[in-house]
C-alpha cells in the first residue's frame, strides 16, 4: 500500500506561496487566525448541506456577531490588506456566507458609513455593527443590470416630509430576512439617483425569494417590489444625491468581490490538492501524474497572481489613492482567473467534480455568480479600457 500523506504537514498547506501574510501586523495575523478557526468550526461543516437545501443558516448570525468582523477598516482600524484577506478566507470556507457578509458589511454598512449624515450614523450603525439589524442593498433592477447608472426605473417622489417609492429590484441578497434595505431610486424632480433606508416591514414593501439558482444557493436573493412605500425624509441618506455618490460605495465593494475571486481559487486549490494526494489511480496517487501537477500549479499561479494584484490595490486603498479603473481591472482579471481555476479543479476531480459531496461542484457553480455580480466582466473591462484609451466603448 502507498504510504499515506499527511496533508496538514505539506509545504504551503495554507496556500500562501509568496508569504503575503507577512505584510500584516502581528495583531492582524492573530485576528486572521481567529477568523480561520471560526470558519473551520462554524461554517465549513454546514456549507455544503445549506447549499444543497438552498437555505440560509440563521443561527450563524449571532455567532458572526460574536466574531465582530463588521467594518474592520472604518470602525476597527485594520488595514484594507487585512480586510481583504479576511474576505478571501470567508469565501474560501463558503462563498455564500462570504456573500452574506459582503452584502451586509460592504454594500449595506458601506452605504451608511459613506452616505449617511453623522446623526444618521449615530442612530443606525450601532445595531448594524452588532448584527442586531441585518441589511440589504437594493440597486439592481429586473430590467437593468450594469446600466443602472442611467437606467434606474424605481422612482422617488417628495411628498412633504416624506418620499413615496415605487418600483422593483432584483437579485437583492439577504432581502428575504433583512430588517432594512438601502433602496436607490430616481428622484422624479431632478432625475438624480438617491438612496433611502427602508424598513422591510413598511406597507407596500414585498420581497420574494428567487428560486432555482445554480450558484450561491445559500444566499437568499429576492425580487423586491415597492408600491407607494412611504419613507420619512429623515431616512433619505443625506449624502446620496446622485449616482456618483452611489459609485463611491461600489468602488470599494468591487474590491470585495475581487477578493472573493481570490478566496474561491484558494478553495479550489484546497479541494483539488487534497483529492489529488488522496485519490489512487493506477496504483499511485493522482498527484504523481505530471498533467495533474501542471493543473494544480496553474490553479496556484492564478491564485497567487490574483492575490498579488489585490494586495497592491489594498495598499493603494489604504493610502487613499486607489482609482475606480484599478478596481474594475481587478474585478475583471481576478474573476477571469477564478473561472479558469475552478474549471481546472473540477477537471482534476473528474466525475466526482460534478457532485457536491466532494465540495468542488459547489465551488465551481458559485464562481459563476462571483464572475457576474458587482459589474459583469465585460463592463468592468470597458471601464478599464476607457481609462487607458480615453475613448468610451460603452453604449
N, C-alpha and C positions, 0 to 999 in steps of 0.2 A: 504494500500500500504506500502511496506517496505520502511524504511527511506533511502533516497539517501545518498551515502557515498562520501565525498569529497576526491578524490584521491590525490589531491595536499597536503593535510594535513595528509596523512597516515604516520605512523612512517617509517623511512628508505625509504622515497619517492625517494631518489637518488640511492638506491641500495647499498650504501656504508656501509654495515652492520658492518664492523670492523673499520670504520673511517680511512681508508688508506690515505685519502686526508690530514689528519693531518700531514703526513710526508712531505708535500710540504711546501715551504716557503709561506709567506703571498702574495708576488708578484706572485708566481706561482698559488696560489689558485684564485687570481683575474683574471689572464690570462686564466685559465681554465674556469672560468665562462664566460668570453668574448667569448671563443670558443663555449661553450654551447648555449649562446644567439644567436650567428651567425647560428649555426646548426638548432636551433629551428625556426629561421626566414627564412633562405635561403634554407636549404636542406630538412628538414623533409616534408614540404608541397609539394615538387615536386618529392620526391624519388620514390613513387610507380608508378606514371604516366610515368616517364622516364624509369623505369624498364619495364613496360608493353610495351612501344613502342621501347625498346632497342635502345634508343637514348641518347647521352650524352648532357647535358645542357651546351653548350659552353659559355653562358652568365654567368656561375658561375665562370669562370676563373678570370676575373677582380675583382670579389668580394673576391675570395680566395687570390688574390694578395694583396688586401687591408687588409685582415686579417693578412697577413705576418707571416705565420707559416711554411715556408720552412726552413729547417735546424735549428730547435730550439736549438739543443745542440751545434754543432760546431760553428755556426755563432752568436747565441744569448746568449749562456752561460747558458741555462737552464739545469736542471738535466735530466738524462735518465728516471728517475721515472716520471717526469712531461711529457716528450715527449711521453712516453708510455701511460699515462693516456689520453693524447690528442688524440692519435691514436685510443684508445679504444672508446673515445667519438665520433669520426668521424664515426667509424664502427657502433656504437650504433644508430646513426642517419641514416646512409646509407652505407652499405658495399661497394657499387660501387664507391661512391665519396671518401671513405677511400682508396680504391684500387688505384684510380687515384693519390691521394696524395702519397701513398706508392710507386708507380712506379716512379713518377716524383721526389719526395723528397728522399725516401730511396734508391731505386735502381739506378736511373739515377744520381741525385745530389750526392749521396753517392759515386758513381764510380768516379766522377770528383774530389770530395774532397779527396778521398782516393788514387787515382791512377794517377791523373794528376800532371804535374810539377807546380811549383809556377807561372811560366809565363803563362801556360795554364789556371790555376785557375783564374788569374787576368783578362785574356781575356774573359773567358766564364761565370764565376759564377755570376757576377752582373745581367745579363739578366735572368739567370736561377733562382736565388733567387727571382727576381721580377715577375716571371712567364711571362716574355716577350718572352722567348724561352721555349717551352714545350719539355720535354724529354721522351724517352722510353729506354728500356733495352733489348737488343737482345742477349739472351743466349740460350734459349730452341729451339730445332730444331724438324722438323717434324718426324724424325726417332729416336729421342733420348729425354729422359726426365732427370731422375736423373743420367744418365750415361754420362752427358756432359763433366765431368772432363777428361775422357779418350776417349770420342766418338764424339768430335766436328768435324763435317764434313765440315763446312764452312771454306774456305781457304783464306789465305792472302799471296800474293807473292810480294816481294820487286821489284820495278822497278825504279831504280834511286832514285829520291827524293819523290817517291810516292809508294803506295801499291795498288794492284789490289785485290779486294774482290769478291769472288764467293761463292754462296751457298744459303741456305734458313733458315729462322727462323719461329717459330710458337708460337702462344699464346702471342704475344707481345702487352701488354696493352698500350693504348694511340697512337699506331703506325699509325692509320689512319689519325691523325691530328697533330702529333708531328712535331716539327721543326728539332730536332736532335734525333738520336738514337745511343746509345753505342752498337757497334757490336763486339762480341767476335769471333775471327777466329783463326784457327790453321796456324801458320807460316810454310810454306812448307819447309823452310830452316832448321829449328831446331826442328820442331814438337811441339812447345810450343804455348799455347793459349794466344793471345794478344788482347788488347782492342783498338777500334778505334771509334772516334767521327765522325759519318756520317751525312751529311746534307741530309735530306729526299727529297730534290729537285735534288739530284745528278742523272746524267744519269745512267740508269741500275738499279735504285732502284725502287721497287714497293711494295706497301702494300695493301692487300685485306682483308676487314673485314670478320671475321669468323661469320657466321650466325647460327641461330637455337640453340643458347645456352639456357640452363635451369637455369643458375647460373650467377650472376653478369652481367645481361643483359645490364645494362647501360654502363659498361666498353666496350670500343671499342678495342677488341682484334683483331690482324691481323696476316695473313700469310705474311711474307716478303720474297721477292726474290732479290738476289744481282747478277747481271750479269755484270761482268767486271767493277764494281764500283771503280772509282779512288779516293783514299784518300791521301792527302798530308801527308808526314811524320810528319809535324807539328801537325797533328790531330790524330796521334797514341798516346794513353795515355802513358806518359813517364814511369810510374811506373807499367804498366801492361805487364809483360813479361813471366808469367806462370799462370796456373790455381790456384796456391797457392795465387797469388795476387788477382785474382777474388774472391776467397773464403773469403778474408778479408771483402769484401762488403757483401757477402751472410751471413756471421756470424751475422752481425748487422741487416740486413733486415729480417732474420729469426725471430728475436725478434719482429719485427713489425707485422709479421703475427700471432705470438702467442698473441700479444696484440689485434689484430683483433678478435681472438677467444674469448678473454675476452669481448670485446665490443659486439660481436654477442650474447653472453649469456645474457648480460645485456639487450640487445634489446628484446630477447625472454622473459625475466623476466618482462620487462615493459609491453609488449603487453598481456602476459598471465595473469598477475596480474590484469590489468585493465579489461580485459574481465571477469575474474572470479568474480570480485567485482560487475561489472555492469550487467552481464548476470543473468537473473532469470530462474531458473529451479525448477519445483515442488513448485512454490510459494515462493522461497527463493533464495538468491544469490548463484551462483555456488561456490563461495568461502567458503560457510558454510559447504561444504561436506568434510569429513576427507580425502578422497583419493585425492581430488583436492589440499588441503593444503599440503599434502605429496608431490605431484608433484611440486608445487611451491617452497617448501623448498629444494627439490633436485636440481632444477634449480639454486636457490640462492647459495646452498652449492657448486655446481660445479663452479659457477662464482667466489665465494669468494676464493676457493682453488686455482683456476687458477690465480686470481689477486695476491694472496699472493706469489705464485711462481714467478710471473713476477716482483713484487716489489723487491724481493730479487735479482733476476737476474739483474734488472736495477741498483740496488745498486752496485753489483759486476762490472757491466759495467762502472759505474761512477768511481769506484776505479781502473779501468784498469786491473782487474784480471779475468774477465769472460772468460770461456773456450768454445770452439766450441761444445763440447759434452753437456754442460749445455744448450746451445741454442737449440740443437737438441732434448733434452729431453723436454724442454719447449714447443717446437712446437708440438711434438708428444702428450704430455699429455693434453695441453690446447685444442687442436683441437678435441681430443677424447671426452673430457668432453663437448665441444661445441656441438658435434653431439648428445650426449645424451640430452643435454638441449633443443636444438631446436626441437627434436622429442617429448619431454615431452610437450613443449609449443604448438606444433601443435596438440597434443592429447587433451589438455585442450580445445582448440577451436573446437574440433570435426570436422564436415563438413565444418564449416567456416574457418578451418585452411588450406584448400586447395585452397582458392581463395585469390587473393592479396588485395581485398577490406579491409581486416582486418589486413593486414601487416604481419601476421605470415607466410603465404605461401612464401613470398619473403625472409624472414629471414631464413626459413627452406631450401630453394633452394640455397641461397647464401652461406650457410655454407659448401656446398659440394665443392665449389671452394677453399675456405679457407683451407679446410681439405687436399686438394691435392697440392696446389702450394707451392713454396719455399721448395721443397723436400717432397715427399709423406710421409705419416705416417710411412710406413714400412721402408723406407730408413733412416729416422731420428731415428727410433727405433734401427736400426742396427748400426748406427754410435755411438749411446749411448752405445749399447751392446758391441761394440768393445772397448770402453773406460773402461768399468768396468770388462771386462774379459781378455783383451789383445789379443783376438782372433777375426779375421775378418770373418764375415759370409756373407759379400757382395761378390757376384760372380764377 
